[in-house]
Amino acid sequence: MYKRYDLYGPVHKGLRLALSGICYQVGSADVTDQQKVESFIEEWRRIVITLEAHSHDEDLHLNDVYMKYAPETAKQLEEEHVVLDRQVHEINELVSDLENTASMEERSRIWYQIGRRLNSFTAEYFIHLQREEGPGMEALCNNLDDDQIHELSVKIRSSIQPHAMMIFLHYMLPSITHADRFVMLSDMKRFAPQEFYEAVLSLAESRLEPQSLSRLKSELDNDVTGAVS
């Protein structure tokens, strides 16, 4: 699969960054620090949007392909989706309980449970991502050429709502390579509505280090062919 079109790479890098960050937040914050607790809740609910979109769009666009070429892999990935979706729901319920509980003793107990559940979920989710990148991508690469895999990627991206896409990009932009970042924004510059492209550039300004941002903007300004200079 080396040098093949990577269907999962950029979005999985973003998901790993998001979940690693939220585990750090819940592990380092004290439940008595209301500002940090509220920041965690806001971040978690933003991440849930990406998790649900990722699962839904894979089910919609990839299940039939996997069933055709690798039915056992398709079955395993779908079973994992069901388990992981249930775990997200359980964490959501704990977060709601946290918001609606006044007793500090009870809030401490719930906060402890959230941390344990979130760490467990993240560990299982990372294994799931690895399975998609391993047996999943192997099935695609063995039966489809790069143009066909890219077409699947385009269908998935096109089905994501703009609000969810901006959340994906919030995590993806700082977690992918400069080359991948350039290709992504270069495509947006040529094909996406100008308003959306400018919104993504604005997001990049808030998410990238100054040197990385300067290099990206310079190459986008000089881009004619879509190839990195």
C-alpha positions as CSV (number, residue, x, y, z in Angstrom):
1,M,0.0,0.0,0.0
2,Y,3.1,2.2,0.0
3,K,2.7,5.1,-2.4
4,R,-1.0,4.2,-3.0
5,Y,-3.7,6.8,-2.6
6,D,-4.4,7.1,1.1
7,L,-8.1,7.2,1.7
8,Y,-7.9,7.3,5.5
9,G,-4.6,9.1,6.3
10,P,-5.5,12.8,6.7
11,V,-8.8,12.3,8.5
12,H,-7.4,9.6,10.8
13,K,-4.5,11.9,11.8
14,G,-7.1,14.5,12.7
15,L,-9.2,12.1,14.7
16,R,-6.1,10.9,16.6
17,L,-5.1,14.5,17.4
18,A,-8.7,15.2,18.6
19,L,-9.0,12.2,20.9
20,S,-5.5,12.4,22.3
21,G,-6.1,16.1,23.1
22,I,-9.5,15.4,24.8
23,C,-7.9,12.6,26.9
24,Y,-5.2,15.1,28.0
25,Q,-7.9,17.6,28.9
26,V,-10.0,15.3,31.1
27,G,-6.8,13.8,32.7
28,S,-5.3,17.2,33.6
29,A,-8.3,19.1,34.8
30,D,-9.8,19.2,38.2
31,V,-13.6,18.9,38.4
32,T,-13.7,22.0,40.7
33,D,-12.2,24.1,37.9
34,Q,-15.5,25.0,36.2
35,Q,-13.9,26.8,33.3
36,K,-11.8,23.7,32.3
37,V,-14.8,21.4,32.8
38,E,-16.9,23.6,30.4
39,S,-14.0,23.7,27.9
40,F,-13.9,19.9,28.0
41,I,-17.6,19.6,27.4
42,E,-17.5,22.0,24.5
43,E,-14.5,20.1,23.0
44,W,-16.1,16.7,23.5
45,R,-19.3,17.7,21.8
46,R,-17.3,19.1,18.8
47,I,-15.4,15.9,18.5
48,V,-18.6,13.8,18.7
49,I,-19.7,15.6,15.5
50,T,-16.6,14.3,13.7
51,L,-16.9,10.8,15.1
52,E,-20.6,10.5,14.0
53,A,-19.9,12.0,10.6
54,H,-16.9,9.7,10.0
55,S,-18.9,6.6,11.0
56,H,-22.0,7.6,8.9
57,D,-20.1,8.5,5.8
58,E,-18.0,5.3,5.9
59,D,-21.2,3.2,6.3
60,L,-22.8,5.1,3.4
61,H,-19.9,5.0,0.9
62,L,-17.6,2.1,1.8
63,N,-19.8,-0.7,3.2
64,D,-20.9,-2.0,-0.2
65,V,-17.3,-1.9,-1.5
66,Y,-16.0,-3.9,1.5
67,M,-18.9,-6.4,1.3
68,K,-18.0,-7.0,-2.4
69,Y,-14.3,-7.5,-1.9
70,A,-13.7,-8.3,1.8
71,P,-17.0,-9.3,3.5
72,E,-15.3,-10.5,6.7
73,T,-13.5,-7.2,7.1
74,A,-16.8,-5.4,6.3
75,K,-18.5,-7.4,9.1
76,Q,-15.8,-6.7,11.6
77,L,-15.7,-3.0,10.9
78,E,-19.4,-2.7,11.1
79,E,-19.5,-4.6,14.4
80,E,-16.9,-2.2,15.8
81,H,-18.9,0.8,14.6
82,V,-21.9,-0.4,16.6
83,V,-19.8,-0.9,19.8
84,L,-18.0,2.4,19.5
85,D,-21.2,4.3,18.7
86,R,-22.7,2.9,21.9
87,Q,-19.6,4.0,23.9
88,V,-19.9,7.5,22.5
89,H,-23.6,7.5,23.6
90,E,-22.6,6.4,27.1
91,I,-20.0,9.1,27.5
92,N,-22.6,11.6,26.3
93,E,-25.0,10.5,29.0
94,L,-22.2,10.9,31.6
95,V,-21.4,14.4,30.3
96,S,-25.1,15.4,30.6
97,D,-25.2,14.0,34.1
98,L,-22.2,16.1,34.9
99,E,-23.9,19.3,33.7
100,N,-27.1,18.6,35.6
101,T,-25.5,17.6,39.0
102,A,-24.9,20.2,41.7
103,S,-23.3,18.0,44.3
104,M,-19.5,18.3,44.1
105,E,-19.1,14.8,45.5
106,E,-21.3,13.4,42.8
107,R,-19.7,15.5,40.1
108,S,-16.3,14.1,41.1
109,R,-17.6,10.6,40.8
110,I,-19.0,11.3,37.3
111,W,-15.8,13.1,36.2
112,Y,-13.8,10.1,37.3
113,Q,-16.1,7.8,35.2
114,I,-15.8,10.1,32.2
115,G,-12.1,9.9,32.3
116,R,-12.0,6.1,32.5
117,R,-14.6,5.7,29.8
118,L,-13.0,8.2,27.5
119,N,-9.6,6.6,27.8
120,S,-11.0,3.1,27.2
121,F,-13.0,4.4,24.2
122,T,-10.0,6.1,22.7
123,A,-7.8,3.0,23.0
124,E,-10.5,0.9,21.2
125,Y,-11.1,3.6,18.6
126,F,-7.4,3.8,17.7
127,I,-7.4,0.0,17.1
128,H,-10.4,0.5,14.9
129,L,-8.6,3.1,12.9
130,Q,-5.7,0.8,12.5
131,R,-8.0,-1.9,11.2
132,E,-9.4,0.5,8.6
133,E,-5.9,1.5,7.5
134,G,-4.7,-2.2,7.5
135,P,-7.2,-4.8,6.3
136,G,-9.6,-2.1,5.0
137,M,-7.1,-0.3,2.8
138,E,-5.5,-3.6,1.7
139,A,-8.9,-4.7,0.4
140,L,-9.3,-1.4,-1.5
141,C,-5.8,-1.4,-2.9
142,N,-6.0,-5.0,-4.1
143,N,-9.2,-4.4,-6.0
144,L,-9.3,-0.7,-7.0
145,D,-6.9,1.6,-8.7
146,D,-5.9,4.9,-7.2
147,D,-8.4,6.9,-9.3
148,Q,-11.3,4.7,-8.0
149,I,-10.1,5.1,-4.4
150,H,-9.8,8.8,-4.9
151,E,-13.4,8.9,-6.3
152,L,-14.6,7.2,-3.0
153,S,-12.7,9.9,-1.1
154,V,-14.4,12.6,-3.1
155,K,-17.8,11.1,-2.5
156,I,-17.2,10.9,1.3
157,R,-15.9,14.5,1.5
158,S,-18.8,15.8,-0.6
159,S,-21.3,14.3,1.7
160,I,-20.0,16.0,4.9
161,Q,-21.9,19.1,5.9
162,P,-19.9,22.3,5.9
163,H,-20.1,22.8,9.6
164,A,-18.8,19.3,10.3
165,M,-16.1,19.7,7.6
166,M,-14.8,22.8,9.4
167,I,-14.6,20.8,12.6
168,F,-12.7,18.0,10.8
169,L,-10.3,20.6,9.4
170,H,-9.8,22.2,12.9
171,Y,-8.1,18.9,13.8
172,M,-6.7,17.9,10.4
173,L,-4.8,21.0,9.4
174,P,-2.2,20.9,12.2
175,S,-1.9,17.1,12.1
176,I,-1.1,16.5,8.5
177,T,2.1,17.1,6.4
178,H,2.7,20.3,4.6
179,A,2.4,18.5,1.2
180,D,-1.0,17.1,2.2
181,R,-2.1,20.5,3.5
182,F,-1.1,22.2,0.3
183,V,-2.9,19.7,-1.9
184,M,-6.1,19.9,0.2
185,L,-6.2,23.7,0.1
186,S,-5.0,23.9,-3.5
187,D,-8.0,21.8,-4.5
188,M,-10.3,24.0,-2.4
189,K,-8.9,27.1,-4.1
190,R,-9.8,25.7,-7.5
191,F,-13.0,23.9,-6.9
192,A,-14.7,25.1,-3.6
193,P,-16.8,28.2,-3.2
194,Q,-14.6,31.3,-2.6
195,E,-16.3,31.9,0.8
196,F,-15.5,28.4,2.0
197,Y,-11.9,28.6,0.8
198,E,-11.4,31.9,2.7
199,A,-13.0,30.4,5.8
200,V,-10.5,27.5,5.7
201,L,-7.6,29.9,5.2
202,S,-8.8,31.8,8.3
203,L,-9.0,28.5,10.2
204,A,-5.4,27.7,9.1
205,E,-4.3,31.0,10.5
206,S,-5.6,30.0,14.0
207,R,-4.3,26.4,13.9
208,L,-0.8,26.5,12.3
209,E,2.5,27.8,13.5
210,P,3.5,31.1,11.8
211,Q,6.3,29.5,9.8
212,S,4.0,26.7,8.5
213,L,1.3,29.2,7.7
214,S,3.6,31.5,5.8
215,R,5.0,28.7,3.7
216,L,1.5,27.4,2.9
217,K,0.1,30.8,1.9
218,S,3.2,31.6,-0.2
219,E,2.8,28.4,-2.2
220,L,-1.0,28.8,-2.5
221,D,-0.5,32.3,-3.9
222,N,2.0,31.0,-6.4
223,D,0.1,27.9,-7.3
224,V,-0.8,27.4,-10.9
225,T,-0.5,23.7,-11.5
226,G,-1.4,22.3,-8.1
227,A,2.0,20.9,-7.5
228,V,4.1,21.7,-4.5
229,S,7.0,23.9,-5.5
